[in-house]
Every structure is written in structure tokens, then in C-alpha cells.
């Protein structure tokens, strides 16, 4: 005995209508789930910083917007900012990072037919000389130690033992 396509279709339709009547089959749109690729990004002064957000929710994103410190709207191509958005992903490129101007929170906002959502990316910009500071600290420590040893050696009393020999201060000679 074979079941025809109309019987299968009727069974699917009946089960769907039954689920709708019970309220369990209601389809609600998914809330926006905007996610920052990295919550905190680090960049070196003078380099290009890249901040990324994505939205895996359905329906797809209609528009993306970036804000600096939650207030300033960043327009694509304005100054050192380049915004690349495609589907459910957006990328903000900041050319020639500057410590004073670029450090802070960046908000990416996504909008689709069911609402909007946002995520925050914190950008920290380091000085180009940041890697040099530990080295300079070690050099300073070595210089201090060498200076202390030099001063100690200069002020050392001649009566102290020098390799098993003593300095005779009256004759000005070494004695065994």
C-alpha cells in the first residue's frame, strides 16, 4: 500500500494547524544578536586598527553603523575611517592609529526588519616605544649596579685582604 503526496501534505498541514491552535507553533522573530569579534583590541601607534562585529541572527542586517564612545557617528571615508559592511558582518578600519584620538569604546549597531542591536569594542593604542621600556629599565639597573660596585671599589680600605696578601700602610708594600 502506498501513500500519495496529497495524504502526506494533508498530514503535515493538520499537524501544523494543531500546533498553531495550541500556541506552540508561533514563530517569533529572533532578537538581534550583534557580537564583537574581540571585545578588546590592541593596536600600535601609526598602524592600522581593525574592529569587527557580526550578527548571526536572521533576517540579515539591513544597515550597520559605527559610533565612537557611543556618540560620534563614524562615516565611511571620513578622515582615517574606512567601514566595510557585507551581510551579517562589518569591519571598521582606522588608519594611522593615534593614542590621544583613537583610544576608547567603539559601538557597532546593526538594524534589520525586526529591530536593532549593538556591541562594544574597546580599542587600546600603545606607543611605538612600548616594547623599548623594559629594555631601558634593564640598562638602567645595570648602570646603577656598575656605579655602586665602582664606588665601593674606590672607597675600599687598603688594609682589607687582597687575595691572601695584606697591605702594610707604614711601608706602603704588600706583605704575606
C-alpha positions in Angstrom: 0.0 0.0 0.0 1.5 3.4 -1.0 0.6 6.8 0.4 0.1 9.6 -2.1 1.6 13.0 -1.9 -1.8 14.6 -1.0 -2.1 12.4 2.1 1.4 13.4 3.3 0.6 17.1 2.6 -2.7 16.8 4.5 -0.9 15.2 7.4 1.7 18.0 7.6 -0.9 20.7 7.3 -3.1 19.1 10.0 -0.1 18.8 12.4 0.9 22.4 11.7 -2.7 23.7 12.3 -2.9 21.7 15.5 0.4 23.2 16.8 -0.8 26.7 15.9 -4.1 26.2 17.7 -2.2 25.2 20.9 0.1 28.3 20.6 3.3 26.3 20.4 4.0 26.9 16.8 4.0 30.7 16.9 7.0 32.0 15.0 8.6 35.0 16.6 11.5 36.9 15.0 14.9 36.2 16.6 16.2 39.1 18.6 19.3 40.8 17.2 22.5 39.2 18.5 25.3 41.5 17.5 28.7 40.2 18.7 32.1 41.9 18.7 34.7 39.6 17.2 37.0 40.7 20.0 35.7 42.7 23.0 39.1 44.5 23.4 41.5 45.2 20.6 45.1 46.5 20.9 47.0 48.4 18.3 50.3 50.2 17.9 50.6 53.9 17.2 50.9 54.5 13.5 49.5 51.1 12.5 46.0 50.3 11.1 43.4 49.2 13.7 40.7 46.7 12.6 37.5 46.3 14.7 34.9 43.6 13.6 31.3 42.9 14.5 29.0 40.2 13.3 25.3 39.3 13.6 24.4 35.6 13.2 20.7 36.3 13.6 18.1 36.0 10.9 16.8 38.0 9.0 20.0 39.6 7.6 21.2 43.0 8.6 19.9 45.9 6.5 22.3 48.5 7.8 25.4 48.9 10.0 26.6 52.0 11.9 29.7 52.6 13.9 29.9 55.1 16.8 32.9 56.3 18.8 32.4 56.5 22.5 28.7 55.9 21.9 28.1 59.4 20.4 30.1 60.3 17.3 28.8 58.6 14.2 31.7 57.4 12.0 31.0 57.9 8.3 32.8 55.7 5.8 35.7 57.5 4.2 35.7 60.4 6.7 39.2 61.2 7.8 41.1 58.0 8.7 38.0 55.7 8.9 37.0 53.0 6.4 33.9 51.0 7.0 33.3 47.7 5.1 29.9 46.0 5.7 28.7 42.9 3.9 25.6 41.0 5.0 26.0 40.0 8.7 29.5 41.3 9.2 31.0 44.8 9.5 34.6 46.0 9.8 35.9 49.4 10.9 39.5 50.2 9.8 41.2 53.1 11.5 44.3 54.3 9.6 47.4 55.6 11.4 46.3 55.0 15.0 46.8 57.8 17.4 47.0 57.4 21.2 45.1 60.5 22.1 42.4 60.4 19.4 41.6 56.8 18.9 41.7 55.1 22.3 38.2 54.4 23.6 35.0 52.4 23.1 33.5 51.8 19.6 29.9 50.7 19.2 28.7 48.8 16.2 24.9 48.9 15.6 23.0 46.6 13.3 19.4 47.0 12.1 17.2 44.5 10.3 13.5 44.3 9.7 12.8 43.1 13.3 14.8 45.6 15.2 18.3 46.6 16.1 21.2 45.6 18.3 24.7 46.7 19.2 28.0 45.5 20.6 31.0 47.4 22.1 34.7 47.0 21.2 37.3 48.7 23.3 40.4 49.9 21.4 43.7 50.5 23.2 46.5 52.1 21.4 50.1 51.6 22.5 53.1 53.8 21.9 55.7 52.6 19.4 58.2 52.7 22.2 56.2 50.5 24.5 58.5 47.5 23.8 61.6 49.6 24.4 60.7 50.4 28.1 61.6 47.0 29.6 65.0 47.1 27.8 65.7 50.6 29.1 64.8 49.5 32.6 67.3 46.7 32.5 70.0 49.0 31.1 69.3 51.5 33.9 69.6 48.7 36.5 73.0 47.5 35.1 74.3 51.1 35.2 73.2 51.6 38.8 74.9 48.3 39.8 78.1 49.1 38.0 78.2 52.5 39.6 77.7 51.0 43.1 80.5 48.5 42.5 82.8 51.2 41.2 82.2 53.5 44.2 82.7 50.5 46.6 86.0 49.6 45.0 87.2 53.2 45.1 86.4 53.6 48.8 87.6 50.3 49.9 90.3 50.5 52.6 93.7 49.3 51.6 94.0 47.2 54.9 91.4 44.8 53.6 92.6 41.4 52.3 93.7 41.3 48.7 94.0 37.7 47.5 95.6 36.5 50.7 98.0 39.5 51.0 97.8 42.4 53.3 98.7 46.0 52.6 101.2 47.4 55.0 100.3 51.1 55.4 103.6 52.1 57.1 105.9 50.7 54.5 103.4 51.1 51.6 104.1 47.5 50.4 102.2 44.2 50.2 103.2 41.6 52.8 102.4 37.9 53.1 
